[in-house]
Amino acid sequence: MNPKQLAANLSISPQRSIADIGQAKAQGFLSVIVNRPDGEEPGQPTIAEMRDVAHAAGLGFTAIPILPGKATAEDAAKFSAALETSEGPVIAYCRTGVRAATLWALSVGASIEPDVLLQRITEAGYDLSALKPRLEALYEGAHARGERDPGDHE
C-alpha cells in the first residue's frame, strides 16, 4: 500500500483490502475513511467488513460513501468533520483515490488558493483540474464574505 499524503494528517489511496488495514496500522495510521459505496464492483470489501477489521485493529473508522463525480458540499462537510474528530493520521480511500482527494479539496477549498490546492493534489498523482471552477467559487466566496482562513487540516 502506497498512500499519498495531502496534508499532515491525511493520506489517500485507492481501494484497500481487508489485509491492507493491518498494514495501514503498521504504517502509523490511526483512522480510516472510506468514500466508496458498497457493491461498486465484485469482490470489493463491504463498508461493514472494513469497519469491523478497522475496529479489531484498533483504528477509527468513518464511512462517507459517494458515487463518482457526485461529491456535494454536504459530503465535503462530513469529510471535514470526520478529519476533525478522527484520531490521525488518517487514510481515506475509494476506488482510485479521486473521490477522497475531491472531498478533501472541497472541504478545504475556502481556505487554500485553488492553484496551490490543485498543485498539491497533482503532486500526489491525481488530476482534479476539472474541479477548479468549484474550488475558485469556494475560495472567492469565502474571501468575499471576509471569512478568516480556517486552516487546511495540516
DSSP file (Angstrom, degrees, kcal/mol; ACC not computed):
  #  RESIDUE AA STRUCTURE BP1 BP2  ACC     N-H-->O    O-->H-N    N-H-->O    O-->H-N    TCO  KAPPA ALPHA  PHI   PSI    X-CA   Y-CA   Z-CA
    1    1 A M              0   0    0      0, 0.0    15,-0.0     0, 0.0    12,-0.0   0.000 360.0 360.0 360.0 129.0    0.0    0.0    0.0
    2    2 A N        -     0   0    0      2,-0.0    10,-0.1    12,-0.0     0, 0.0  -0.673 360.0-169.8-126.9  76.2    1.4    3.4   -1.1
    3    3 A P        -     0   0    0      0, 0.0     2,-0.5     0, 0.0    10,-0.2  -0.291  17.9-130.6 -66.8 152.5   -0.8    6.1    0.2
    4    4 A K  E     -A   12   0A   0      8,-3.0     8,-2.6   120,-0.0     2,-0.4  -0.916  17.9-131.1-107.2 125.2   -0.3    9.7   -1.0
    5    5 A Q  E     +A   11   0A   0     -2,-0.5     6,-0.3     6,-0.3     3,-0.1  -0.608  31.3 167.5 -80.0 128.9   -0.1   12.4    1.6
    6    6 A L  E    S+     0   0A   0      4,-2.5     2,-0.3    -2,-0.4     5,-0.2   0.685  71.1   5.2-106.5 -31.1   -2.3   15.5    1.0
    7    7 A A  E >  S-A   10   0A   0      3,-1.9     3,-1.4   146,-0.0    -1,-0.4  -0.920  86.8 -92.4-146.6 167.8   -2.0   17.2    4.4
    8    8 A A  T 3  S+     0   0    0     -2,-0.3   146,-0.2     1,-0.3   145,-0.1   0.821 127.6  32.6 -54.9 -32.2   -0.1   16.5    7.6
    9    9 A N  T 3  S+     0   0    0    144,-0.9    81,-2.6    80,-0.1     2,-0.4   0.336 114.4  66.3-107.9   5.0   -3.0   14.4    9.0
   10   10 A L  E <   +Ab   7  90A   0     -3,-1.4    -4,-2.5    79,-0.2    -3,-1.9  -0.986  44.1 169.7-140.7 130.2   -4.3   12.9    5.7
   11   11 A S  E     -Ab   5  91A   0     79,-2.3    81,-2.5    -2,-0.4     2,-0.3  -0.945  18.0-153.3-126.3 153.9   -3.2   10.5    3.1
   12   12 A I  E     +Ab   4  92A   0     -8,-2.6    -8,-3.0    -2,-0.3    81,-0.2  -0.862  15.9 168.5-124.4 160.5   -5.4    9.0    0.3
   13   13 A S  E     - b   0  93A   0     79,-1.7    81,-1.1    -2,-0.3    87,-0.2  -0.983  35.6 -91.7-158.8 166.4   -5.2    5.8   -1.6
   14   14 A P  S    S-     0   0    0      0, 0.0    82,-0.3     0, 0.0    81,-0.2  -0.135  80.4 -35.9 -69.6-180.0   -7.1    3.5   -4.0
   15   15 A Q        -     0   0    0     80,-1.7     2,-0.3    78,-0.1    80,-0.1  -0.013  63.5-144.8 -42.0 133.5   -9.2    0.7   -2.7
   16   16 A R        -     0   0    0     -3,-0.1     2,-0.2    29,-0.1    -1,-0.1  -0.773   6.7-140.4-101.4 148.8   -7.9   -1.1    0.4
   17   17 A S     >  -     0   0    0     -2,-0.3     4,-0.7    27,-0.1     3,-0.2  -0.527  32.4-100.7 -97.5 171.7   -8.3   -4.8    1.0
   18   18 A I  H >> S+     0   0    0      1,-0.2     3,-1.2    -2,-0.2     4,-0.6   0.922 125.8  51.7 -56.2 -44.8   -9.1   -6.4    4.4
   19   19 A A  H 3> S+     0   0    0      1,-0.3     4,-1.2     2,-0.2     3,-0.5   0.793  98.3  66.4 -64.9 -28.4   -5.3   -7.2    4.7
   20   20 A D  H 3> S+     0   0    0     -3,-0.2     4,-2.7     1,-0.2    -1,-0.3   0.736  86.7  69.9 -67.0 -21.5   -4.4   -3.6    4.0
   21   21 A I  H <X S+     0   0    0     -3,-1.2     4,-2.1    -4,-0.7    -1,-0.2   0.930  99.5  46.6 -64.2 -44.5   -6.0   -2.5    7.3
   22   22 A G  H  X S+     0   0    0     -4,-0.6     4,-2.1    -3,-0.5    -1,-0.2   0.887 112.6  50.9 -62.0 -38.6   -3.3   -4.2    9.3
   23   23 A Q  H  X S+     0   0    0     -4,-1.2     4,-1.8     2,-0.2    -2,-0.2   0.887 106.9  54.0 -66.0 -39.1   -0.6   -2.7    7.0
   24   24 A A  H  <>S+     0   0    0     -4,-2.7     5,-2.3     1,-0.2     4,-0.3   0.920 108.8  49.1 -60.7 -43.0   -2.2    0.8    7.5
   25   25 A K  H ><5S+     0   0    0     -4,-2.1     3,-1.5     1,-0.2    -1,-0.2   0.921 109.7  51.5 -61.5 -43.6   -1.9    0.4   11.2
   26   26 A A  H 3<5S+     0   0    0     -4,-2.1    -1,-0.2     1,-0.3    -2,-0.2   0.801 105.5  56.6 -64.0 -28.7    1.7   -0.7   10.9
   27   27 A Q  T 3<5S-     0   0    0     -4,-1.8    -1,-0.3    -5,-0.1    -2,-0.2   0.491 126.4-101.1 -81.8  -2.9    2.4    2.4    8.8
   28   28 A G  T < 5S+     0   0    0     -3,-1.5    -3,-0.2     1,-0.3     2,-0.2   0.463  71.5 145.8 100.9   1.9    1.1    4.6   11.6
   29   29 A F      < -     0   0    0     -5,-2.3    -1,-0.3    -6,-0.2    61,-0.2  -0.493  25.5-174.2 -72.0 144.3   -2.4    5.4   10.5
   30   30 A L        +     0   0    0     59,-3.2    30,-2.7     1,-0.2     2,-0.3   0.531  64.5  30.7-114.6 -13.3   -4.9    5.7   13.3
   31   31 A S  E     -dc  60  90A   0     58,-1.3    60,-2.2    28,-0.3     2,-0.4  -0.986  61.1-149.1-147.8 155.7   -8.2    6.1   11.4
   32   32 A V  E     -dc  61  91A   0     28,-1.9    30,-2.2    -2,-0.3     2,-0.5  -0.977   4.4-167.0-126.5 136.8   -9.7    5.1    8.1
   33   33 A I  E     -dc  62  92A   0     58,-2.4    60,-2.3    -2,-0.4     2,-0.5  -0.993   9.5-159.3-121.6 123.8  -12.3    7.0    6.0
   34   34 A V  E     +dc  63  93A   0     28,-2.4    30,-3.1    -2,-0.5    60,-0.2  -0.888  14.0 178.7-103.2 131.6  -14.0    5.1    3.2
   35   35 A N        +     0   0    0     58,-3.1    31,-1.6    -2,-0.5    59,-0.2   0.103  53.2  95.9-115.2  19.4  -15.6    7.1    0.4
   36   36 A R        -     0   0    0     57,-0.3    31,-0.1    29,-0.2     3,-0.1  -0.940  68.5-132.1-116.5 127.9  -16.8    4.2   -1.7
   37   37 A P    >   -     0   0    0      0, 0.0     3,-0.8     0, 0.0    -2,-0.1  -0.367  36.8 -92.3 -71.4 157.3  -20.3    2.8   -1.6
   38   38 A D  T 3  S+     0   0    0      1,-0.2     8,-0.1     2,-0.1     0, 0.0  -0.311 102.9  25.8 -62.4 149.3  -20.8   -1.0   -1.3
   39   39 A G  T 3   +     0   0    0      5,-0.2    -1,-0.2     2,-0.2     7,-0.1   0.623  68.7 132.1  77.7  16.3  -21.3   -3.0   -4.4
   40   40 A E  S <  S+     0   0    0     -3,-0.8    -2,-0.1     1,-0.2    -1,-0.1   0.859  82.9   0.7 -68.5 -32.3  -19.4   -0.9   -7.0
   41   41 A E  S >  S-     0   0    0      3,-0.0     3,-1.6     0, 0.0    -1,-0.2  -0.993  90.3 -85.4-152.1 154.2  -17.6   -3.9   -8.2
   42   42 A P  T 3  S+     0   0    0      0, 0.0    -2,-0.0     0, 0.0     0, 0.0  -0.284 110.1  19.5 -60.4 140.9  -17.4   -7.7   -7.5
   43   43 A G  T 3  S+     0   0    0      1,-0.3     3,-0.0    -4,-0.0     0, 0.0   0.358  83.8 141.3  84.8  -6.6  -15.1   -8.7   -4.7
   44   44 A Q    <   -     0   0    0     -3,-1.6    -1,-0.3     1,-0.1    -5,-0.2  -0.517  58.6-112.8 -69.0 130.3  -14.9   -5.2   -3.1
   45   45 A P        -     0   0    0      0, 0.0    -1,-0.1     0, 0.0   -29,-0.1  -0.372  35.3-117.2 -61.8 142.7  -15.0   -5.5    0.7
   46   46 A T     >  -     0   0    0      1,-0.1     4,-2.4    -8,-0.1     5,-0.2  -0.333  18.6-112.3 -76.7 163.2  -18.1   -4.0    2.2
   47   47 A I  H  > S+     0   0    0      1,-0.2     4,-2.8     2,-0.2     5,-0.2   0.914 119.6  52.5 -59.5 -43.1  -18.1   -1.0    4.5
   48   48 A A  H  > S+     0   0    0      2,-0.2     4,-2.5     1,-0.2    -1,-0.2   0.902 109.2  49.0 -62.3 -41.4  -19.2   -3.2    7.4
   49   49 A E  H  > S+     0   0    0      2,-0.2     4,-2.2     1,-0.2    -1,-0.2   0.931 113.8  45.7 -62.9 -44.8  -16.4   -5.6    6.7
   50   50 A M  H  X S+     0   0    0     -4,-2.4     4,-2.7     2,-0.2    -2,-0.2   0.896 112.3  51.5 -67.3 -39.3  -13.8   -2.8    6.6
   51   51 A R  H  X S+     0   0    0     -4,-2.8     4,-2.9    -5,-0.2     5,-0.2   0.938 110.8  48.2 -60.5 -47.1  -15.3   -1.2    9.7
   52   52 A D  H  X S+     0   0    0     -4,-2.5     4,-2.2     1,-0.2    -2,-0.2   0.901 114.3  45.4 -62.3 -41.9  -15.1   -4.5   11.7
   53   53 A V  H  X S+     0   0    0     -4,-2.2     4,-1.7     2,-0.2    -1,-0.2   0.905 113.3  50.2 -68.7 -41.5  -11.5   -5.1   10.6
   54   54 A A  H  <>S+     0   0    0     -4,-2.7     5,-3.1     2,-0.2     4,-0.4   0.941 112.7  46.3 -62.1 -46.9  -10.5   -1.5   11.4
   55   55 A H  H ><5S+     0   0    0     -4,-2.9     3,-1.3     1,-0.2    -1,-0.2   0.899 110.1  53.5 -63.3 -40.2  -12.1   -1.6   14.8
   56   56 A A  H 3<5S+     0   0    0     -4,-2.2    -1,-0.2     1,-0.3    -2,-0.2   0.828 109.2  50.1 -63.0 -30.7  -10.5   -5.0   15.5
   57   57 A A  T 3<5S-     0   0    0     -4,-1.7    -1,-0.3    -3,-0.2    -2,-0.2   0.477 122.6-108.3 -84.7  -2.7   -7.1   -3.4   14.6
   58   58 A G  T < 5S+     0   0    0     -3,-1.3     2,-0.3    -4,-0.4    -3,-0.2   0.702  74.1 137.1  84.2  20.2   -7.8   -0.5   17.0
   59   59 A L      < -     0   0    0     -5,-3.1    -1,-0.3    -6,-0.2   -28,-0.3  -0.751  55.6-118.4-101.1 146.6   -8.4    2.0   14.2
   60   60 A G  E     -d   31   0A   0    -30,-2.7   -28,-1.9    -2,-0.3     2,-0.3  -0.410  33.4-158.7 -71.0 158.9  -11.1    4.6   14.0
   61   61 A F  E     +d   32   0A   0    -30,-0.2     2,-0.3    -2,-0.1   -28,-0.2  -0.989  18.4 173.7-149.5 134.2  -13.4    4.3   11.1
   62   62 A T  E     -d   33   0A   0    -30,-2.2   -28,-2.4    -2,-0.3     2,-0.5  -0.997  15.3-153.6-137.0 138.9  -15.8    6.6    9.2
   63   63 A A  E     +d   34   0A   0     -2,-0.3   -28,-0.2   -30,-0.2   -30,-0.1  -0.967  21.6 163.5-115.1 124.0  -17.8    5.9    6.0
   64   64 A I        -     0   0    0    -30,-3.1     2,-0.2    -2,-0.5    15,-0.0  -0.646  23.4-169.8-131.3  72.7  -18.8    8.7    3.7
   65   65 A P        +     0   0    0      0, 0.0     2,-0.3     0, 0.0   -29,-0.2  -0.472  10.5 170.0 -74.0 131.8  -19.7    6.8    0.6
   66   66 A I        -     0   0    0    -31,-1.6     5,-0.1    -2,-0.2     3,-0.1  -0.967  33.9-112.4-136.2 154.4  -20.3    8.8   -2.6
   67   67 A L    >   -     0   0    0     -2,-0.3     3,-2.0     3,-0.2     4,-0.1  -0.542  52.9 -81.9 -79.7 151.0  -20.8    8.0   -6.2
   68   68 A P  T 3  S+     0   0    0      0, 0.0    -1,-0.1     0, 0.0   -32,-0.0  -0.282 115.3   6.4 -54.6 133.3  -18.1    9.0   -8.7
   69   69 A G  T 3  S+     0   0    0      1,-0.1    -2,-0.0    -3,-0.1    30,-0.0   0.579 106.3  99.2  72.7  10.9  -18.4   12.7   -9.7
   70   70 A K    <   +     0   0    0     -3,-2.0     2,-0.2     2,-0.0    -3,-0.2   0.125  40.6 143.1-117.1  20.1  -21.3   13.3   -7.2
   71   71 A A        -     0   0    0     -5,-0.1     2,-0.2    -4,-0.1    -5,-0.0  -0.442  30.8-165.4 -66.4 128.3  -19.5   14.9   -4.2
   72   72 A T     >  -     0   0    0     -2,-0.2     4,-2.2     1,-0.1     5,-0.2  -0.593  36.4-105.5-107.5 170.6  -21.7   17.6   -2.7
   73   73 A A  H  > S+     0   0    0      1,-0.2     4,-2.2     2,-0.2     5,-0.1   0.870 123.7  54.8 -61.6 -36.2  -20.9   20.4   -0.2
   74   74 A E  H  > S+     0   0    0      2,-0.2     4,-2.2     1,-0.2    -1,-0.2   0.908 106.6  50.0 -64.1 -41.7  -22.6   18.3    2.4
   75   75 A D  H  > S+     0   0    0      1,-0.2     4,-2.3     2,-0.2    -2,-0.2   0.914 110.5  50.2 -61.4 -42.7  -20.3   15.4    1.7
   76   76 A A  H  X S+     0   0    0     -4,-2.2     4,-2.6     1,-0.2    -2,-0.2   0.880 108.9  51.8 -64.1 -37.9  -17.3   17.7    2.0
   77   77 A A  H  X S+     0   0    0     -4,-2.2     4,-2.5     2,-0.2    -1,-0.2   0.898 109.7  49.6 -65.1 -40.1  -18.6   19.0    5.3
   78   78 A K  H  X S+     0   0    0     -4,-2.2     4,-2.4     2,-0.2    -2,-0.2   0.903 111.0  49.9 -63.3 -40.7  -18.9   15.4    6.5
   79   79 A F  H  X S+     0   0    0     -4,-2.3     4,-2.4     2,-0.2    -2,-0.2   0.930 110.8  49.1 -63.4 -45.7  -15.4   14.7    5.4
   80   80 A S  H  X S+     0   0    0     -4,-2.6     4,-2.2     1,-0.2    -2,-0.2   0.922 111.7  48.9 -59.2 -45.3  -14.1   17.8    7.2
   81   81 A A  H  X S+     0   0    0     -4,-2.5     4,-2.0     1,-0.2    -1,-0.2   0.891 109.5  52.6 -62.6 -39.6  -15.9   16.8   10.4
   82   82 A A  H  X S+     0   0    0     -4,-2.4     4,-1.9     1,-0.2    -1,-0.2   0.909 109.7  48.6 -63.5 -41.5  -14.5   13.3   10.1
   83   83 A L  H  < S+     0   0    0     -4,-2.4    -1,-0.2     1,-0.2    -2,-0.2   0.899 112.1  49.4 -64.3 -39.4  -11.0   14.7    9.8
   84   84 A E  H  < S+     0   0    0     -4,-2.2    -1,-0.2     1,-0.2    -2,-0.2   0.829 119.7  35.8 -69.3 -31.7  -11.5   16.9   12.8
   85   85 A T  H  < S+     0   0    0     -4,-2.0     2,-0.3    -5,-0.2    -2,-0.2   0.601  99.1  90.3-100.5 -12.6  -12.9   14.2   15.0
   86   86 A S  S  < S-     0   0    0     -4,-1.9     2,-0.3    -5,-0.2   -55,-0.1  -0.618  81.2-115.5 -85.9 142.4  -10.8   11.2   13.9
   87   87 A E        -     0   0    0     -2,-0.3   -57,-0.2   -57,-0.2   -27,-0.2  -0.600  59.3 -84.6 -71.2 134.4   -7.5   10.4   15.5
   88   88 A G  S    S+     0   0    0     -2,-0.3     2,-0.2   -58,-0.1   -78,-0.1  -0.684  95.4  52.9-115.2 166.6   -4.8   10.9   13.0
   89   89 A P  S    S-     0   0    0      0, 0.0   -59,-3.2     0, 0.0   -58,-1.3   0.325  74.4-162.5 -74.9 154.1   -3.0   10.3   10.8
   90   90 A V  E     -bc  10  31A   0    -81,-2.6   -79,-2.3   -61,-0.2     2,-0.5  -0.857  14.4-155.3-112.6 141.7   -6.0    9.3    8.7
   91   91 A I  E     -bc  11  32A   0    -60,-2.2   -58,-2.4    -2,-0.4     2,-0.4  -0.986  13.5-169.8-114.5 128.0   -6.1    7.3    5.5
   92   92 A A  E     +bc  12  33A   0    -81,-2.5   -79,-1.7    -2,-0.5     2,-0.3  -0.921  10.7 176.4-115.0 141.4   -9.0    7.9    3.1
   93   93 A Y  E     +bc  13  34A   0    -60,-2.3   -58,-3.1    -2,-0.4   -57,-0.3  -0.963  18.7 161.6-144.2 161.6   -9.8    5.7    0.2
   94   94 A C        -     0   0    0    -81,-1.1   -58,-0.1    -2,-0.3   -61,-0.0  -0.673  67.6 -59.2-149.1-155.5  -12.2    5.0   -2.7
   95   95 A R  S    S-     0   0    0    -81,-0.2   -80,-1.7    -2,-0.2   -59,-0.0   0.955 131.2  -1.9 -64.0 -48.6  -11.7    3.0   -5.9
   96   96 A T  S    S-     0   0    0    -82,-0.3    -1,-0.1   -83,-0.1    -3,-0.0   0.600 100.3-104.5-116.0 -17.9   -8.8    5.1   -7.2
   97   97 A G  S  > S+     0   0    0    -84,-0.1     4,-2.5    29,-0.0     5,-0.2   0.180  92.8 109.1 107.5 -13.6   -8.4    7.9   -4.6
   98   98 A V  H  > S+     0   0    0      2,-0.2     4,-2.8     1,-0.2     5,-0.2   0.908  77.4  48.6 -64.7 -43.6  -10.1   10.6   -6.7
   99   99 A R  H  > S+     0   0    0      2,-0.2     4,-2.7     1,-0.2    -1,-0.2   0.912 112.5  49.0 -64.1 -40.6  -13.2   10.8   -4.5
  100  100 A A  H  > S+     0   0    0      2,-0.2     4,-2.1     1,-0.2    -2,-0.2   0.928 113.7  46.2 -63.3 -43.8  -11.2   11.0   -1.4
  101  101 A A  H  X S+     0   0    0     -4,-2.5     4,-2.7     2,-0.2    -2,-0.2   0.896 112.6  51.5 -64.3 -39.8   -9.0   13.7   -2.9
  102  102 A T  H  X S+     0   0    0     -4,-2.8     4,-2.7     2,-0.2     5,-0.2   0.927 109.1  49.2 -63.3 -46.2  -12.1   15.6   -4.2
  103  103 A L  H  X S+     0   0    0     -4,-2.7     4,-1.8     1,-0.2    -1,-0.2   0.907 112.9  47.5 -62.1 -41.2  -13.7   15.5   -0.8
  104  104 A W  H  X S+     0   0    0     -4,-2.1     4,-1.5    -5,-0.2    -2,-0.2   0.947 111.7  50.5 -63.8 -46.9  -10.6   16.9    0.9
  105  105 A A  H  X S+     0   0    0     -4,-2.7     4,-0.9     1,-0.2     3,-0.4   0.919 113.1  45.5 -58.0 -44.7  -10.2   19.6   -1.8
  106  106 A L  H  < S+     0   0    0     -4,-2.7     4,-0.3     1,-0.2    -1,-0.2   0.823 109.7  55.9 -68.3 -30.0  -13.8   20.7   -1.3
  107  107 A S  H  < S+     0   0    0     -4,-1.8    -1,-0.2    -5,-0.2    -2,-0.2   0.765 121.4  27.4 -74.7 -23.5  -13.5   20.6    2.5
  108  108 A V  H >X S+     0   0    0     -4,-1.5     3,-1.9    -3,-0.4     4,-1.0   0.347  89.6 107.4-115.1   3.3  -10.5   23.0    2.4
  109  109 A G  T 3< S+     0   0    0     -4,-0.9    -2,-0.1     1,-0.3    -3,-0.1   0.730  74.3  57.6 -59.2 -25.8  -11.3   24.9   -0.8
  110  110 A A  T 34 S+     0   0    0     -4,-0.3    -1,-0.3     1,-0.2    -2,-0.1   0.707 113.2  39.8 -75.7 -18.5  -12.4   28.1    1.0
  111  111 A S  T <4 S+     0   0    0     -3,-1.9     2,-0.4    40,-0.1    -2,-0.2   0.540 106.8  61.0-112.0  -8.1   -9.0   28.3    2.8
  112  112 A I  S  < S-     0   0    0     -4,-1.0    -1,-0.1    -7,-0.2    27,-0.1  -0.983  88.9-108.6-125.1 130.0   -6.4   27.4    0.2
  113  113 A E    >>  -     0   0    0     -2,-0.4     4,-2.5     1,-0.1     3,-0.5  -0.289  34.0-122.5 -53.7 132.7   -5.9   29.2   -3.1
  114  114 A P  H 3> S+     0   0    0      0, 0.0     4,-3.0     0, 0.0     5,-0.2   0.847 108.4  49.6 -52.9 -43.8   -7.2   26.9   -5.9
  115  115 A D  H 3> S+     0   0    0      2,-0.2     4,-2.0     1,-0.2     5,-0.1   0.891 112.9  48.0 -65.2 -36.9   -4.0   26.7   -7.9
  116  116 A V  H <> S+     0   0    0     -3,-0.5     4,-2.0     2,-0.2    -1,-0.2   0.923 113.6  47.7 -65.9 -44.5   -2.0   25.8   -4.8
  117  117 A L  H  X S+     0   0    0     -4,-2.5     4,-1.9     1,-0.2    -2,-0.2   0.931 112.9  47.1 -62.4 -48.3   -4.5   23.2   -3.8
  118  118 A L  H  X S+     0   0    0     -4,-3.0     4,-2.5     1,-0.2    10,-0.2   0.857 109.6  54.5 -64.9 -34.6   -4.7   21.6   -7.2
  119  119 A Q  H  X S+     0   0    0     -4,-2.0     4,-2.5    -5,-0.2    -1,-0.2   0.914 106.9  50.9 -64.4 -41.7   -0.8   21.6   -7.4
  120  120 A R  H  X S+     0   0    0     -4,-2.0     4,-0.8     1,-0.2    -2,-0.2   0.908 112.8  45.9 -61.3 -42.1   -0.7   19.7   -4.1
  121  121 A I  H  <>S+     0   0    0     -4,-1.9     5,-2.0     2,-0.2     3,-0.4   0.882 110.9  52.7 -69.7 -38.4   -3.2   17.1   -5.4
  122  122 A T  H ><5S+     0   0    0     -4,-2.5     3,-1.8     1,-0.2    -2,-0.2   0.902 104.7  55.9 -62.1 -41.1   -1.3   16.9   -8.7
  123  123 A E  H 3<5S+     0   0    0     -4,-2.5    -1,-0.2     1,-0.3    -2,-0.2   0.761 103.0  56.1 -63.5 -23.9    1.9   16.2   -6.9
  124  124 A A  T 3<5S-     0   0    0     -4,-0.8    -1,-0.3    -3,-0.4    -2,-0.2   0.498 128.2-100.3 -84.7  -4.8    0.1   13.2   -5.2
  125  125 A G  T < 5S+     0   0    0     -3,-1.8     2,-0.4     1,-0.3    -3,-0.2   0.639  84.1 117.2  99.6  16.2   -0.7   11.8   -8.6
  126  126 A Y      < -     0   0    0     -5,-2.0     2,-0.8    -8,-0.1    -1,-0.3  -0.944  52.5-146.4-121.4 139.5   -4.3   12.9   -9.1
  127  127 A D        +     0   0    0     -2,-0.4     3,-0.2     1,-0.1    -9,-0.0  -0.879  31.0 155.6-104.9 104.5   -5.7   15.3  -11.8
  128  128 A L    >   +     0   0    0     -2,-0.8     3,-2.3   -10,-0.2     4,-0.3  -0.023  27.9 127.4-112.7  28.1   -8.6   17.3  -10.3
  129  129 A S  G >   +     0   0    0      1,-0.3     3,-1.6     2,-0.2    -1,-0.1   0.800  66.7  64.5 -58.0 -29.2   -8.3   20.2  -12.8
  130  130 A A  G 3  S+     0   0    0      1,-0.3    -1,-0.3    -3,-0.2     4,-0.3   0.700  95.3  60.8 -66.0 -17.4  -12.0   19.8  -13.7
  131  131 A L  G X> S+     0   0    0     -3,-2.3     4,-2.2     1,-0.2     3,-0.5   0.545  75.7  98.7 -83.5  -8.3  -12.7   20.8  -10.1
  132  132 A K  H <> S+     0   0    0     -3,-1.6     4,-2.9    -4,-0.3     5,-0.2   0.860  77.2  53.0 -54.4 -44.5  -11.1   24.2  -10.5
  133  133 A P  H 3> S+     0   0    0      0, 0.0     4,-2.1     0, 0.0    -1,-0.2   0.911 111.6  46.8 -60.3 -39.4  -14.3   26.2  -11.0
  134  134 A R  H <> S+     0   0    0     -3,-0.5     4,-2.2    -4,-0.3    -2,-0.2   0.905 113.6  48.5 -66.8 -40.1  -15.9   24.8   -7.9
  135  135 A L  H  X S+     0   0    0     -4,-2.2     4,-2.7     2,-0.2     5,-0.2   0.902 110.6  50.9 -67.0 -40.7  -12.7   25.5   -5.9
  136  136 A E  H  X S+     0   0    0     -4,-2.9     4,-3.1    -5,-0.2     5,-0.3   0.914 110.1  50.0 -61.9 -42.1  -12.5   29.0   -7.2
  137  137 A A  H  X S+     0   0    0     -4,-2.1     4,-2.3    -5,-0.2     5,-0.2   0.907 112.4  47.4 -64.1 -41.1  -16.1   29.7   -6.2
  138  138 A L  H  X S+     0   0    0     -4,-2.2     4,-2.3     2,-0.2    -2,-0.2   0.947 116.4  43.4 -62.1 -48.4  -15.4   28.3   -2.7
  139  139 A Y  H  X S+     0   0    0     -4,-2.7     4,-2.1     2,-0.2    -2,-0.2   0.932 117.6  43.7 -65.9 -48.2  -12.3   30.4   -2.3
  140  140 A E  H  X S+     0   0    0     -4,-3.1     4,-2.4    -5,-0.2    -1,-0.2   0.889 113.4  52.5 -67.1 -38.5  -13.6   33.6   -3.8
  141  141 A G  H  X S+     0   0    0     -4,-2.3     4,-1.6    -5,-0.3    -1,-0.2   0.918 109.9  47.9 -62.8 -43.6  -16.9   33.3   -1.9
  142  142 A A  H  <>S+     0   0    0     -4,-2.3     5,-2.5    -5,-0.2     4,-0.2   0.902 114.8  45.5 -64.8 -40.3  -15.2   32.8    1.4
  143  143 A H  H ><5S+     0   0    0     -4,-2.1     3,-0.8     1,-0.2    -1,-0.2   0.835 108.5  55.6 -75.0 -31.2  -12.9   35.8    0.8
  144  144 A A  H 3<5S+     0   0    0     -4,-2.4    -1,-0.2     1,-0.2    -2,-0.2   0.833 108.6  49.5 -66.4 -31.5  -15.8   38.0   -0.4
  145  145 A R  T 3<5S-     0   0    0     -4,-1.6    -1,-0.2    -5,-0.2    -2,-0.2   0.487 116.0-119.1 -84.4  -3.3  -17.6   37.3    2.9
  146  146 A G  T < 5 +     0   0    0     -3,-0.8    -3,-0.2    -4,-0.2    -2,-0.1   0.736  51.0 169.9  74.5  22.0  -14.4   38.2    4.8
  147  147 A E      < -     0   0    0     -5,-2.5    -1,-0.2    -6,-0.2     2,-0.1  -0.402  33.2-119.9 -67.9 142.1  -14.0   34.8    6.4
  148  148 A R        -     0   0    0      1,-0.1    -1,-0.1    -2,-0.1    -5,-0.0  -0.459  39.1 -87.6 -76.4 154.7  -10.8   34.1    8.1
  149  149 A D        -     0   0    0      1,-0.2    -1,-0.1    -2,-0.1     3,-0.1  -0.514  37.4-163.9 -64.8 111.4   -8.6   31.2    7.0
  150  150 A P        -     0   0    0      0, 0.0     3,-0.2     0, 0.0    -1,-0.2   0.432  44.1-106.9 -80.2   4.1   -9.9   28.2    8.9
  151  151 A G        -     0   0    0      1,-0.1   -40,-0.1   -40,-0.1   -39,-0.1  -0.232  19.1-101.2  95.1 171.6   -6.7   26.2    8.1
  152  152 A D        -     0   0    0     -3,-0.1    -1,-0.1    -2,-0.1   -44,-0.1  -0.022  57.2 -96.4-125.7  31.3   -6.2   23.3    5.7
  153  153 A H              0   0    0     -3,-0.2  -144,-0.9     1,-0.1  -143,-0.1   0.844 360.0 360.0  60.5  35.6   -6.2   20.4    8.1
  154  154 A E              0   0    0   -146,-0.2    -1,-0.1  -147,-0.2    -3,-0.0   0.405 360.0 360.0-101.2 360.0   -2.5   20.3    8.3
